[in-house]
Amino acid sequence: MKLLKKSGEEKTALIQRTALIQRTAAKAAAFFLTLVMTAVCIAGIIIASGMAHSGIYTKSEDEFMREQAGGIVQSDMNEIVSYVMKGRNSFEIEEFCSYKNISRVTVTSEDVHRTVWSWKRDGEYENDTEYNMYVRWDNKSNLITDISSRRFLSDRSAKNVEKIKFSIHYLNPPVIDDSYKQRYDLIHLAYSMRYAVYFIIFASAFLAIASFVFLMCASGHHKGREEAEKGWGTGFPLDLLSAVVFLPLFPLLSPYNFNDIIIVLMWLCVWEIPFTAFCMSFALRVKLGKWWRNTIIYKFIRGVVRIVRKIPFVGKTALIISGVFLAEFILMVVNRSSNYDQILALWFITKLILFSAVIFVAVQLKKLKQGGEAIASGDTEYKIDSSKMLIPDFKEHAENLNNISRSVNIAVGEKMKSERMKTELITNVSHDIKTPLTSIINYADLIGREECKNEKITEYTEVLLRQSKRLKRLIEDLVEASKASTGNLEVVLTPIDANIMLMQAVGEYEEKIKAFDLEVITDEPSEPISINADGRRLWRVFDNLLNNICKYAQSGTRVYLSLGRDGNDAVITFKNTSSAPLNISADELIERFVRGDESRSTEGNGLGLSIAKSLTELQNGTFGISIDGDLFKVVLRFPLV
C-alpha cells in the first residue's frame, strides 16, 4: 500500500512538472530571469576583476582613497595656486574653499619657515585628510599685499626663489556634494561590497543556470501536449542560425580599454536575448532527434557524398589523389624558394609516376571488387581475369576468389544431387511400399466382409484396415511434400476467384466442423478477388489448413476465415484457438513431422502445414504463421490478377 501511495505521489509530481514546463508565463519569467541574472553575473565579474586589479583587497580604505582622489586634489590645489598667483584677494580663495570639502589650507615657506597664508573652516575637524603640494616662486615682496608682482618660476637656480608648501586638508568623511565626495562615496561603497560581490556573482550565476536549464527543458512543450513539437525556429538551418547569432561577437574580440567595459557589458546584455533563443531552438532540435540534418554543411556533405558514390572506384581514386596534389602545388606556389623551378619540375615528375601507380592499383582493386560482388550475388560461374595483374598479392587474391567460386559450384552441385537422390529414394521406396500396402488394404477389406463368428477377428480386421489406410495417406503425403519442396510438381496458374474457392472448401468441411463443435465466422469481400493459382494445388492448401483446424482447434470456439485486398495482393487469413498449449515457435511448427500436440494423440503426421507452405510458394504466394498465446493464425498472400 505504501509503495502504491509513493507511486501515486511521484506520478502527481511528474504531472505538475510537466504542466509547469508547458506554461507560457513560466517560460517568459524564466527567460527574463535568465537575462537579468546573467547581466548581473557578468557585471559582478567585471567589477570584481576591476577591484582586484586596482588593489582594493590589499590596501586600506584611506590609502586607496588617497590614491584615487589624487587627481581631484591636484585640480583643487592648482585652482588655489592660480588664485594666489593671479593676485586675487583672500575672500575669493576662501569662497572657493567653502564650496569644497576643504577644512583648511596652509601656505608656508619651507626655506625661511614662515606662514605665507592660511584659511580654516569654522568648527573643529580632527579627522580631516592632509594633501601637500610644493611650488617655487619669486620672494621680493609680500605675498598677500602684492600678489600681482609674484611670478611662478620653474627655474630652481633663479635668485630670490622660495620653496612654498601648500597643505590642503579635506573633511573626513566629506559632507559637501562635490567631486571629492562622489569619489569618496564610490570607494566607500566598493569597500563595503568588495566581498559581497562574490556572493552576488555566485547567486546570480546559480539563478541564471537554473532558469536556463528550465528553458531548455521547457523548449518545444505546449499546453495539452506531452511530447515536444516543432517550433518556428527549427525550420531555419542550424549553422546559418549560429552564424547570425555569433557573428556580432567578433567585434568585441578586439582589445578595449577600461572605458569600453560598460559598452561591452551593454552589448552582451543585448546579445543575450538572441543567444538564449538560439539555445532553446537547439535544445528543441536535440529533443526532436537528428538535429544535424537541418544544417547547410550536412546537406552539402550529403550532396557531395551522393555525387562521389556515383563516380566509379577508379574515378574516385583519381579525384582524391588529384585533390591532394593540388593542395601540395598551392603550398609550393605560396612558399617559393630560390631553386623553385627545379623543385617544381621534380615534384611534377614524381607525382606523375605516383598518380599512374595509384590508378593502376585502383584498376586492379576494381576487378577484385567486381568479382567479389558477382560471387556474393550468386553468380558462381564468374571468373576474374588475373592474367594482367602484375601485383602478386592481388593476383593471389583473385585466384582465391575464383577457387571460392569453384568450391561453391561443387557444393551446390553436391547438394542438388543429394536432394535429387532423396526425392528419387522417397518416390521409389514409396512406390515399392504402396504396391504391397495396396494388397494388404484390399485383403483386409475382403477379410472384413467375410462372415465370421469370432468378434475379435472382425475387430482386428478393422484396426488393420484403418492403420493400413493411414499408412497409405502418410506415404502419399510424404511423396507430395518431397515433390512440393523440390519444385517437381506441375503447377498450371490460371485466374481463379479466391472467394468461391474458399467458400467451397468451407462447405466441404461444414459437417466435420460441426462435429468438432466449432463455429466458422467468414469475412467475405463485396466484390470478386481474382488470383493466379492452380485450382488443384490451392484446394489442397485450403484442405490441409481446414483439416488442421478440425484436429487442433479447441471445441466450442470460433474459427475466423477472411479474404481481402492489401495493395496488389489478396490476403486470406485462417484464425483459430488451439486446444493444446502452443509452446513452440512458428518456424518450428511449420517444419516436417512437427505437430501442435506434443503427446501426438491426434491423427496426422505433421506434414500438412509443410505441404501447404510449399504449394503456396509454388503458386508465387507467401505462407506466414503467427502464434499469440493459444491463438493460431495463418496468412496467405497471392498476387492479384
C-alpha positions in Angstrom: 0.0 0.0 0.0 2.9 2.3 0.9 4.5 1.5 -2.5 1.3 2.4 -4.3 1.0 5.6 -2.4 4.6 6.6 -3.3 4.0 5.7 -6.9 0.9 8.0 -6.9 2.8 10.9 -5.4 5.6 10.5 -7.9 3.1 10.5 -10.7 1.4 13.7 -9.3 4.8 15.4 -9.1 5.6 14.4 -12.6 2.3 15.8 -13.9 3.0 19.1 -12.0 6.5 19.4 -13.5 5.1 18.6 -17.0 2.3 21.2 -16.5 4.9 23.8 -15.4 7.1 23.5 -18.5 4.0 23.8 -20.6 3.1 27.2 -19.2 3.9 30.3 -21.3 4.1 32.5 -18.3 6.6 30.3 -16.6 8.8 30.3 -19.8 8.6 34.1 -20.0 9.5 34.5 -16.4 12.4 32.1 -16.8 13.6 33.9 -19.9 13.5 37.3 -18.2 15.3 35.9 -15.1 18.0 34.3 -17.3 18.7 37.7 -19.0 18.8 39.7 -15.8 20.8 37.3 -13.7 23.3 36.7 -16.5 23.8 40.5 -16.8 24.2 40.8 -13.1 26.7 38.0 -13.0 28.8 39.5 -15.9 28.7 42.9 -14.3 29.8 41.4 -11.0 32.7 39.6 -12.6 33.9 42.8 -14.3 33.6 44.8 -11.1 35.4 42.1 -9.0 38.2 41.8 -11.5 38.5 45.7 -11.7 38.7 45.9 -7.9 41.3 43.2 -7.7 43.3 44.8 -10.4 43.2 48.2 -8.6 44.4 46.7 -5.3 41.3 47.2 -3.3 41.8 43.9 -1.5 45.4 44.7 -0.4 45.1 48.4 0.7 43.2 50.2 3.4 40.3 52.4 2.5 42.2 55.6 3.4 45.2 54.6 1.4 43.1 53.6 -1.6 41.1 56.9 -1.3 44.3 58.9 -1.2 45.4 57.3 -4.5 42.1 57.5 -6.2 41.4 61.2 -5.1 44.9 62.4 -6.3 43.5 63.9 -9.5 40.7 65.8 -7.7 43.2 67.1 -5.1 45.6 68.2 -7.8 42.9 70.1 -9.6 41.8 71.9 -6.4 45.4 72.8 -5.5 46.1 74.1 -9.0 43.0 76.3 -8.6 44.2 77.7 -5.3 47.7 78.3 -6.6 46.1 80.0 -9.6 44.1 82.3 -7.3 47.2 83.2 -5.4 49.4 83.7 -8.4 46.9 85.9 -10.2 46.7 88.2 -7.3 43.1 87.7 -6.2 42.1 88.6 -2.7 41.8 86.1 0.1 38.0 86.4 0.1 37.8 84.7 -3.4 40.1 81.9 -2.2 38.0 81.4 0.9 34.8 81.4 -1.1 36.2 78.7 -3.4 37.3 76.5 -0.4 34.0 76.9 1.3 32.2 75.2 -1.6 34.6 72.3 -1.4 35.1 69.6 1.3 38.3 71.5 2.3 38.6 72.0 6.0 41.7 74.2 6.0 44.5 75.5 3.7 48.0 76.5 4.8 50.7 78.1 2.6 54.2 78.1 4.1 57.7 78.9 3.0 60.0 76.0 3.9 63.1 78.0 3.1 62.5 80.7 5.8 59.9 78.8 7.9 57.2 81.3 7.7 53.4 81.1 7.1 52.6 82.9 4.0 48.8 82.5 4.1 46.2 80.2 5.8 42.5 79.6 6.0 40.3 77.4 8.2 36.7 76.4 8.1 34.6 77.3 11.1 34.5 74.4 13.6 36.7 71.6 14.8 37.7 68.9 12.3 40.1 66.5 13.8 39.7 63.6 11.2 40.5 65.5 8.1 42.9 64.2 5.5 46.0 66.2 4.5 47.4 66.6 1.0 50.6 68.6 0.2 52.0 70.3 -2.9 55.2 72.2 -3.4 55.9 75.2 -5.7 58.7 77.8 -6.2 58.3 81.5 -6.8 59.9 85.0 -6.5 60.1 86.3 -2.9 60.9 90.0 -3.4 57.7 91.4 -1.9 54.9 90.4 0.4 52.7 87.6 -0.9 49.3 88.9 0.3 49.7 92.7 -0.3 51.4 92.5 -3.6 50.4 89.2 -5.3 50.4 90.7 -8.8 54.2 91.0 -8.7 54.8 87.3 -8.0 56.0 85.2 -10.9 55.7 81.4 -10.9 59.2 80.1 -11.7 60.2 76.7 -12.9 64.0 77.5 -12.8 65.2 76.5 -9.3 68.6 78.2 -9.8 67.0 81.6 -10.2 67.7 84.2 -7.5 65.1 85.2 -4.9 63.2 81.8 -5.3 61.4 80.2 -2.3 60.1 76.7 -1.9 56.4 77.1 -1.0 54.3 74.3 0.6 50.6 74.2 0.0 48.8 72.0 2.6 45.1 71.2 1.9 43.0 69.3 4.4 39.8 67.5 3.4 36.8 66.7 5.6 36.7 63.0 6.5 34.0 62.0 5.9 33.1 64.7 3.3 29.8 66.4 3.7 29.6 68.8 0.7 28.4 67.3 -2.6 31.4 67.8 -4.8 33.6 65.5 -6.9 35.7 64.6 -3.9 32.6 63.4 -2.0 31.4 61.5 -5.0 34.7 59.7 -5.3 34.7 59.0 -1.6 31.2 57.6 -1.6 32.0 55.3 -4.6 35.2 54.0 -2.9 33.3 53.5 0.4 30.6 51.5 -1.4 33.3 49.4 -3.2 34.9 48.6 0.2 31.6 47.7 1.8 30.7 45.4 -1.2 34.2 44.0 -2.0 33.4 40.6 -0.5 29.6 40.7 -1.0 30.1 41.0 -4.8 31.3 37.3 -4.9 28.1 36.2 -3.2 26.1 38.2 -5.8 28.1 36.6 -8.6 27.5 33.1 -7.4 23.8 33.7 -6.5 23.1 35.3 -9.9 25.0 32.6 -11.7 23.0 29.9 -9.9 19.7 31.5 -10.7 20.8 32.1 -14.3 21.8 28.5 -14.8 18.6 27.2 -13.1 16.3 29.3 -15.2 18.4 28.5 -18.3 18.1 24.7 -17.6 14.3 25.2 -17.1 14.1 27.0 -20.5 16.0 24.1 -22.2 13.6 21.5 -20.6 10.5 23.6 -21.5 11.5 24.3 -25.1 9.0 22.8 -27.5 6.4 21.8 -24.9 3.0 23.3 -25.3 -0.2 23.1 -23.1 -2.1 19.9 -23.5 0.6 18.1 -25.4 3.1 15.7 -23.8 5.7 15.4 -26.5 7.8 18.3 -27.8 6.7 19.7 -31.1 8.5 21.6 -33.8 8.6 25.4 -33.4 9.1 28.3 -35.8 12.9 28.3 -35.3 13.5 24.6 -36.1 12.9 25.1 -39.8 15.9 27.5 -40.1 19.3 25.8 -40.9 21.2 25.5 -37.6 24.6 26.5 -38.9 23.2 29.6 -40.6 21.3 30.5 -37.4 24.6 30.0 -35.5 26.4 32.4 -37.8 23.6 35.1 -37.4 23.8 34.8 -33.6 27.6 34.6 -33.0 28.9 36.9 -35.8 28.1 40.1 -33.8 30.5 38.9 -31.1 33.6 39.2 -33.3 34.0 43.0 -33.0 34.2 42.5 -29.2 37.3 40.3 -29.6 39.5 43.4 -30.4 41.4 45.0 -27.5 39.5 47.6 -25.5 40.3 49.8 -22.5 38.5 50.3 -19.2 36.2 52.9 -20.6 34.8 50.4 -23.1 33.8 47.8 -20.5 30.4 49.4 -20.0 29.7 49.4 -23.7 30.8 45.7 -23.9 28.6 44.8 -21.0 25.6 46.6 -22.5 26.3 44.8 -25.8 26.5 41.4 -24.1 23.2 42.0 -22.3 21.5 42.8 -25.6 23.2 39.8 -27.3 22.0 37.6 -24.6 18.4 37.7 -25.9 19.2 36.0 -29.3 21.7 33.7 -27.7 19.1 32.3 -25.2 16.6 31.9 -28.0 19.2 30.1 -30.1 19.9 27.7 -27.1 16.1 27.0 -26.8 16.0 26.2 -30.5 19.0 23.9 -30.3 17.5 22.1 -27.3 14.3 21.5 -29.2 16.2 20.2 -32.2 18.0 17.7 -29.9 14.7 16.6 -28.5 13.2 16.0 -31.9 16.3 14.0 -32.9 18.8 14.1 -35.7 19.4 17.9 -35.3 22.4 17.8 -37.6 20.3 17.1 -40.7 18.9 20.6 -40.8 22.3 22.2 -41.5 23.7 23.6 -44.7 27.0 21.8 -44.0 25.3 18.4 -43.6 23.3 18.9 -46.8 26.4 20.0 -48.7 28.4 17.0 -47.4 25.5 14.6 -48.2 25.2 16.0 -51.7 29.0 15.6 -52.2 28.8 12.0 -50.9 25.9 11.2 -53.2 27.9 12.6 -56.2 31.0 10.8 -55.2 29.1 7.5 -54.8 28.0 7.7 -58.4 31.6 8.1 -59.5 33.4 4.8 -60.3 36.0 3.5 -57.9 38.9 4.5 -60.2 37.4 7.9 -60.8 37.1 8.5 -57.0 40.7 7.4 -56.5 41.8 9.8 -59.2 39.7 12.6 -57.8 41.1 12.2 -54.3 44.7 12.0 -55.2 44.3 14.9 -57.6 43.0 17.0 -54.8 46.0 16.1 -52.6 48.4 17.0 -55.4 46.6 20.3 -56.0 46.9 21.2 -52.3 50.6 20.5 -52.4 51.0 22.5 -55.5 49.3 25.5 -54.0 51.6 25.3 -50.9 54.6 25.2 -53.1 53.5 28.3 -55.1 52.8 30.2 -51.9 56.2 29.2 -50.3 58.6 29.9 -53.2 62.3 29.4 -52.8 65.5 30.3 -54.7 65.5 27.0 -56.7 61.7 27.0 -57.3 61.8 25.9 -60.9 63.9 22.7 -60.3 61.8 21.7 -57.3 58.6 22.2 -59.3 59.9 20.1 -62.2 60.9 17.3 -59.8 57.6 17.4 -58.0 55.7 17.2 -61.3 57.6 14.1 -62.4 57.3 12.2 -59.1 53.6 13.0 -58.8 53.0 11.8 -62.4 54.7 8.5 -61.6 52.8 8.2 -58.3 49.5 9.1 -60.0 50.0 6.4 -62.6 50.8 3.8 -60.0 47.8 4.6 -57.8 45.4 4.5 -60.8 46.9 1.1 -61.8 46.3 -0.3 -58.3 42.8 1.1 -58.3 42.0 -0.7 -61.6 43.2 -4.0 -60.1 41.1 -3.4 -57.0 38.1 -2.6 -59.1 38.4 -6.0 -60.8 38.6 -7.8 -57.4 35.6 -5.8 -56.2 33.5 -6.7 -59.2 34.5 -10.4 -58.8 33.6 -10.4 -55.1 30.2 -8.7 -55.8 29.4 -11.2 -58.6 30.2 -14.2 -56.4 28.3 -12.7 -53.4 25.2 -12.2 -55.7 25.2 -15.9 -56.6 27.0 -15.9 -59.9 29.2 -18.9 -59.2 30.3 -19.0 -62.9 32.0 -15.6 -62.8 35.8 -15.8 -63.2 38.3 -12.9 -62.5 40.9 -12.4 -65.2 44.1 -12.4 -63.3 46.5 -12.7 -66.3 47.2 -9.0 -66.4 47.6 -8.5 -62.6 51.2 -7.6 -62.1 51.0 -7.3 -58.3 51.4 -10.8 -56.8 49.2 -10.3 -53.8 46.3 -9.1 -56.0 46.8 -12.0 -58.4 46.8 -14.5 -55.5 43.6 -12.9 -54.1 41.9 -13.2 -57.5 42.8 -16.9 -57.7 41.4 -17.4 -54.2 38.1 -15.7 -55.2 38.0 -18.0 -58.3 38.6 -21.0 -56.1 35.8 -20.0 -53.8 33.5 -19.8 -56.9 34.5 -23.3 -57.9 34.0 -24.6 -54.3 30.6 -23.1 -54.2 29.7 -24.7 -57.6 30.8 -28.0 -56.3 28.9 -27.6 -53.0 25.8 -26.5 -54.8 26.1 -29.4 -57.2 26.5 -31.9 -54.4 23.6 -30.5 -52.6 21.3 -30.7 -55.6 22.5 -34.2 -56.3 21.7 -35.1 -52.7 18.2 -33.5 -52.9 17.5 -35.4 -56.2 18.7 -38.7 -54.6 16.5 -38.1 -51.6 13.5 -37.3 -53.8 14.1 -40.3 -56.0 14.6 -42.5 -53.0 11.4 -41.4 -51.4 9.5 -41.8 -54.7 10.9 -45.2 -55.5 10.6 -46.6 -52.0 7.1 -45.2 -51.6 6.1 -46.9 -54.9 7.6 -50.2 -53.7 5.8 -49.8 -50.4 2.5 -48.8 -51.9 2.3 -52.0 -54.0 2.2 -54.5 -51.1 0.3 -52.0 -49.0 -2.5 -51.8 -51.6 -2.7 -55.6 -51.4 -2.8 -55.5 -47.6 -5.6 -53.0 -47.7 -7.6 -55.0 -50.3 -7.2 -58.3 -48.5 -8.0 -56.7 -45.1 -11.2 -55.3 -46.7 -12.1 -58.7 -48.1 -11.5 -60.3 -44.7 -13.7 -57.7 -43.1 -16.5 -58.6 -45.5 -16.4 -62.3 -44.7 -18.9 -63.5 -42.1 -17.1 -64.6 -39.0 -18.5 -65.6 -35.7 -15.3 -64.6 -33.9 -15.8 -60.9 -33.0 -12.1 -60.5 -32.2 -11.1 -61.3 -35.7 -13.6 -58.7 -37.0 -12.2 -56.1 -34.6 -8.6 -56.9 -35.6 -9.5 -56.6 -39.3 -11.0 -53.1 -38.8 -7.8 -52.0 -37.0 -5.6 -53.5 -39.7 -7.7 -51.8 -42.4 -7.7 -48.4 -40.6 -4.0 -48.3 -39.9 -3.2 -49.5 -43.5 -5.2 -46.6 -44.9 -3.4 -44.2 -42.5 0.0 -45.6 -43.6 -1.1 -45.1 -47.3 -2.0 -41.4 -46.6 1.3 -40.9 -44.9 3.2 -42.3 -47.9 1.2 -40.1 -50.3 1.8 -37.0 -48.2 5.5 -37.8 -47.9 5.8 -38.1 -51.6 3.8 -34.9 -52.2 5.8 -33.0 -49.6 9.1 -34.1 -51.2 7.9 -33.1 -54.7 6.5 -29.8 -53.5 9.6 -28.8 -51.6 11.9 -29.6 -54.6 9.5 -28.0 -57.2 8.9 -31.2 -59.0 5.1 -30.8 -59.0 3.4 -29.5 -62.2 1.7 -26.1 -61.5 -0.7 -24.5 -64.0 -1.6 -21.0 -63.0 -4.9 -19.6 -64.1 -7.2 -16.8 -62.9 -9.3 -18.1 -60.0 -11.9 -16.4 -57.8 -10.4 -16.9 -54.4 -13.7 -16.2 -52.6 -15.5 -19.0 -54.4 -12.7 -21.5 -53.9 -12.6 -20.7 -50.1 -16.3 -20.9 -49.6 -16.4 -24.3 -51.5 -13.7 -25.6 -49.1 -15.7 -24.4 -46.1 -18.8 -26.0 -47.4 -17.0 -29.4 -47.8 -15.8 -29.2 -44.2 -19.2 -27.9 -42.8 -20.3 -31.3 -41.3 -16.8 -32.1 -39.9 -16.5 -28.6 -38.4 -19.9 -29.1 -36.7 -18.8 -32.5 -35.5 -15.9 -30.9 -33.6 -18.3 -28.2 -32.1 -16.7 -25.3 -34.0 -18.3 -22.2 -35.3 -17.0 -20.7 -38.6 -17.1 -16.8 -39.0 -16.3 -15.7 -42.5 -15.5 -12.2 -43.8 -16.2 -12.2 -47.5 -15.4 -9.3 -49.8 -18.1 -7.3 -51.5 -16.5 -7.8 -55.0 -14.7 -10.8 -56.6 -11.0 -11.2 -55.9 -9.1 -13.0 -58.7 -5.7 -14.5 -58.2 -3.4 -16.5 -60.5 -3.3 -20.0 -58.9 -3.5 -23.7 -59.7 -7.0 -24.8 -58.6 -6.0 -28.3 -57.6 -3.0 -27.1 -55.6 -4.9 -24.2 -54.0 -7.7 -26.6 -53.0 -5.1 -28.8 -51.3 -3.8 -25.8 -49.3 -7.3 -25.0 -48.1 -7.9 -28.6 -47.4 -4.8 -29.0 -45.3 -5.5 -25.8 -43.3 -9.1 -26.7 -42.6 -8.2 -30.3 -41.7 -5.5 -28.9 -39.3 -8.2 -26.6 -37.7 -10.5 -29.6 -37.1 -7.7 -31.6 -35.5 -6.2 -29.0 -33.2 -8.9 -26.3 -32.6 -10.5 -26.0 -29.1 -14.0 -27.4 -29.1 -16.7 -24.8 -28.6 -14.7 -21.9 -30.0 -14.9 -19.8 -33.2 -12.9 -20.1 -36.3 -12.3 -16.9 -38.4 -11.8 -17.0 -42.1 -11.3 -13.8 -44.1 -10.4 -12.7 -47.6 -9.4 -9.1 -48.5 -7.1 -6.9 -50.5 -3.8 -5.4 -49.4 -2.3 -3.3 -52.1 -1.6 -5.6 -55.1 -2.1 -8.8 -53.0 -5.1 -10.9 -52.0 -4.8 -11.8 -48.3 -6.5 -15.0 -47.0 -6.5 -15.4 -43.2 -7.3 -18.5 -41.0 -7.5 -18.0 -37.2 -8.5 -20.5 -34.5 -7.9 -21.2 -30.8 -5.6 -24.2 -30.2 -6.8 -26.9 -27.8 -3.2 -27.6 -26.7 -0.6 -25.1 -25.5 1.5 -23.8 -28.3 4.9 -23.7 -26.6 6.9 -23.9 -29.8 7.8 -21.2 -32.4 6.0 -20.7 -35.7 9.2 -21.7 -37.6 9.4 -25.0 -35.7 5.7 -25.7 -36.2 6.0 -25.4 -40.0 8.8 -28.0 -40.2 8.1 -31.5 -41.4 6.8 -34.1 -38.9 6.2 -31.4 -36.2 2.7 -31.4 -34.7 0.9 -29.0 -32.4 0.3 -31.5 -29.7 3.4 -32.9 -28.2 1.6 -36.0 -27.0 0.8 -36.8 -30.7 -2.6 -38.1 -29.6 -4.4 -36.8 -32.6 -4.4 -38.0 -36.1 -1.9 -36.6 -38.5 1.7 -36.9 -39.5 2.9 -33.3 -39.2 3.2 -32.7 -42.9 0.0 -30.7 -43.6 1.5 -27.2 -42.9 4.7 -28.0 -44.6 2.9 -29.2 -47.8 0.6 -26.2 -47.7 3.6 -23.8 -47.4 5.4 -25.5 -50.3 2.3 -25.5 -52.5 1.6 -21.8 -51.7 5.1 -20.8 -52.7 4.9 -22.8 -55.9 2.0 -20.6 -56.9 4.0 -17.4 -56.3 2.3 -16.8 -52.9 3.6 -16.4 -49.4 2.7 -18.5 -46.3 3.0 -17.0 -42.8 2.2 -18.3 -39.4 1.9 -16.3 -36.2 1.2 -17.5 -32.6 -0.1 -15.3 -29.8 -0.8 -17.4 -26.7 -3.3 -20.0 -27.9 -4.3 -18.1 -31.0 -3.1 -19.8 -34.1 -3.1 -17.6 -37.3 -2.1 -18.5 -40.9 -1.9 -15.7 -43.5 -1.8 -16.5 -47.3 -0.8 -13.8 -49.8 -1.3 -14.2 -53.6 -0.7 -11.6 -56.3 -4.0 -10.2 -57.8 -4.7 -10.7 -61.4 
